[in-house]
Amino acid sequence: MKAAVVILNWNGKKFLEQFLPSVIKYSADATVFVADNGSTDDSVSFLKKNFPEVSIVSSPENKGFAGGYNQALKQIKADYFILLNSDVEVTEAWIKPIIDLMDSDKTIAACQPKVRMYADKQLFEYAGAAGGFIDKYGYPFCRGRVFETLEEDKGQYDDNCEIFWATGACMFVRSEVFFEAGGFDEDFFAHMEEIDLCWRMKNLGHKIMYCGSSTVYHVGGGTLQKSNPLKTHLNFRNSLMLLIKNAEGFNLFRLLFVRVILDNVAQIKFLLDGKFKDFVAVQKAQFYVLFNFFKIRKKRKVINKNISGIYNRSIVADYFLRGKKKFSDLIW
């Protein structure tokens, strides 16, 4: 099998009903799978009744994004896995440009399309936009999205270019490299596990790409709302884990020291804004990393000091203090 579209589902019947028809319609180049992650709604019976052409891979429990995909992908044989969120609307010919790009260069391990917002289709979407990057302190951002600032798509990112990470909302990944890198780290559970995977694949010498000639539309927050303190906890915890696992060793402790200070500033802002649960979520994230530091550090494998895509400044300082709100404003 050349390509397999794999949709991870957890109690997402409403999204499957809404978006699966477009996936089937525009995915003639691939076989469509739904990996059910221990759903307790009637997602599976709904699929069997209404979409018999879709293959189902089931797990008895919710293993999160990381564990759910790891388990499902071991059961699927394909040259390329296309990991697709259930709340994504695809477009005609969304697959071919990316497969052609990856076929043309065997060093490309993963690639993402242009991701725009489903609710306002002229805007780039938070989770991925036009390709992901990261600053030296582990804060992710995208072309087309820096923190809360979303750019309008005016054709400024219609290119193909190398990026640092490809979004898990719609990630094309070469299967042999996925397994070579060890798949997703299941300790992440959800959020930033795709950044960790991309960083490990880059450390192994592979490229991560963005393809501007393929477009999808993402609802975002379909499983876990942006305002949920659990999302805050996972984002802060997992970004610290990213640094401990993958950052260049000589600078690691200095980076972590600065990063904790910046996270504490974020905590104070949460408190001033009346978001006490988010304040606590960041505190719990820091305690988790503190008590599990050596366990996380043991996961360090190949570390490459010369990989591209890391912004060697603070995106926090540039955005909040220097007013650099767009990717084009940044000083590379």
N, C-alpha and C positions, 0 to 999 in steps of 0.2 A: 504494500500500500504506500502510495506516494505521500499523502497528507491525511491527517485525521483531525477534524474539528472536535475538541473535547470541551464540553460545557459542564462546569461543576455546579451542581444544584443542591441547595439546602432550603427546603420549604419555599421554593420559588415558583410554584405553579403559575401564579399570575404573570410572571415574566416569561416563562416558557410559552404560555398561551399567547402572549403579545409578540414576542420576538423570534421564537423558533421558526415560524413560517418563513421569515425573511432569510434566516440562516439556511434552511433547506433549499429555498428558491435560488439563492445565489452561491451555493457551495457545490456545484456539479463537479468541481475539481477535487473534491475531498469526500471522505466518509464521515458522517456526523454521529458523534457519541454524546450521551449525557451520563456523567458520572454522578450518581446520587450519593450524597454525603450524610446518610442516616436521616433522611427527611421524615417528619412525623405528620406532614399533610398528605394529600393524596396525589402528590406529584407523579409517582411511579405508575399508578393505575391510570392516571390521566394520559401519560405518555403512551402507554401500551394501547390504550383505546384510540387515541387521536393521531398518534405519530408512529405507526408500526414500522416505518422505514428507518427509524432512529434506533441505534443500538444502545442498550443500557448496561452500565457497569455500576454495581451497587456496593455500598459499604454499610454495615449494620450500625455504625455510629458516626457522629460528626467529628472528623479529624482536622477540621479547619481547612483553609486553602492549601497549606503546605502538605499536610498528611493526606488530604483527600486526593489531590493530584498525584502525589507519589504512588499511592496505592493503585489508582486508576491507570496511570501510564505504564505501569509494569505489565498490565494485561492487554495493552494495545501495541500492535506492531506497525510502525509507519516510519518513513524517512523523516517526516516533519510532524511535530505536534503543534496544533494551533489551539492555544488555551484561550477560551472565550468566556467572559462573564455572561451570566444568563440575562442581564439587563442591558444588552448591547444590540443595537440595530445595525446590521451590516448592509452594504451597498453592492450593486452589481460590479462584478470583476474585482472584488476586494482581495481575493486570494492570489490570483495569477501574478500581479506585479511583484509581490513579495517573494513568492517561490522562485520566480525568474531571477530576482536579485540574489537570493541565497544560492541558487544553482550556479550563478556566474562566479561566485567566490566561496570556496570551501572553507575559508577561515571565518566566515560569518556564522556565529553560533545562534544568534537570536535577532529578531527584527520586529518592529511594531509599525502599524499604520498611523495615519493621522487620526487622532481621537478628538471628536468634537462633542459638544454638549447636546444631549437629546432634547432638553427643554428649550434651548435657544441655539439652533443649529449653526449660527454664524460664529459662536464663541468656541474656543478651545475648552476641553474638559479638564477638570482638575487632575484626574488620575492618568497621566501620560502625555496629554496634549500632543506636541510635536517632537517628543523624545526627551528622555530623562537625563539629568546630570546630578551631581552632588558636590557640595563644597567640602573643604578640608576638615570641617568639624562634623561631617556626617549628615548635614541637612539637605534633603533632596529638593529639586525644583525641575522645571521643564522649559523647553522652548515653548512659548505661548502661555506659560503659567508660572509665575513666581509668587509663592505664598498665596494670598487671596486674590491677586490680580490676574484676571483672565483676558487674554488678547482676543480681538476679533480676527477671524481668518480672512486676510486680504491677499492670500497667495504668497505671503512672505516665507512660508515654510513648505513650499511645494517641491523641495529638493529631496534627494537621497543623501543622507549623511551619517557619519559614525557618531554614536551617542554613548552615554555611560550605562544607562539601564533602559530596558524596554518594559512597558507596563504589563502587569499581570492581567489587566482587563482584556487585552487582546495581544497575546505574545505568540509569535511564531518561533519555535525553537527546534534546532536540529537534534533529533532524538539521541544520537550517539554521544553528542556533547553533553546533553542533559544528564545522561547516566554517568559519563566520564567525570563530571563535576560533582556527582553525588546527589543530584536532584535537589529539591527544596529542603531547607533545614526545618524540621517539624517543630523544633522548639519555638520558632517564630509564630506558629499557629496561623496567623493572618497578619497582613500588612508588612510591606518591605521585604518579604521573603524573595520577591522577584529581583529586588536590588541586590540582595545578598548573592543570589544565584548568578546574576550578571557579573558582579564583581569577581566571583570565583572563576567564572568562565574567562573573563579578561585576564585574570592572573595566570591562567593556563595558556594565554597567548591568542585567544579568539577575539573576534570583533562583535560588537553589538551595533545594529543599524536601525535607522528610521527610513521608511519609504513613504514619500509624500504623495505618491500617485494612488494610494489606497486609503479609503476613508471609512470610519465607523462612527456611530453615535452612541454615547454611553450615558445612561441615567445617573449612575453613581450613587453609592450609599444604599444599594438595594438590599443588602443583607445586614449591614451595620451602619446606622445613621451617623453622619458626621458629628452630630452633637452628643453622641453617646460617650460617656467617660471611659468605657472600655476601649474605644477607638483611640482616645488620647493616651491611655496606658500603653497600648500595643505600639503606637507610633513612637513614643518617647523611649520605651524599653528596647524596641527592636532596632532603632537607629543607633543606640549605644552598643548593642550587640554587633551591629554592622562594623563599627570601628574596631572593636576588640578582636573580631575574627579576621578582618581583612586589611586594616591600615598598616602602613609601613612601620616596623617595630621601633625604630630609633625615635620617632616622633609620637608614638602611641600615647604615652602617659601625659605629655604636654597637651596633646589634642583633647584627651579625656578631661583634663583639668579645666581647660577653657570651655569645653562642651557642657560640663556640669554647671558652671557659672551661668552660662547662657540659658540652660534649662531652669535654673533657679529664678532667673529674671522672668521667664515665661510663667513660672508658678505664681510669682507675685502679681503678674498681670491677671491671671485667672482669679486670684483672690480679690483683687480690686474690682474686677468685673462681676463679682458675685458668683463665680463658677467654682464653688468649693469642692464639688466632686471631681472636677478636672484637676484642681490643686492637689487633691489626695492621689489622683491617678498618676501624676508625675512623680510624687513622692514614692509611691509603691513601685514604679518603674525603676527608680534609682536604687531602692533597697533590694529589688530582685537582682539587678546587675551586680551590686556590691556583694551579696551573699553567694552569687553564682559565678563570680569573676573567673576563677581558675577553671571551672567547668567549661565556660565559654571560650577561654583562651586556649584550651586544649584542642579546639576545633581549627585553629590556625594551621593552614597547610602551605600551599605555594603562595608566596607573597612577591608580587612584582612591583618594584618601586617606580617603574617608568610607564605606567598605563595612562592612557588619555582619558579625558572627560571629567577629571576632578578639578573643580574651580578652586584655585589656590588663594582664595580670599574668604571672608565671612559673608555669606549671602544674607545673614541676619543683619549685620552692620550696614551692608550696601542697601538693603531694602528699607529698613526702619530708620536708619540715621542719615543715609546719603540720598535717599529718595529714588533709588534705581529700581523702578517697578517692572521693567520689561527685560527680557533676555538680551535684547539689542543694546541696553544701557550698560551691561556688565563689562568689566575690563578683564579680558582674558590674557 
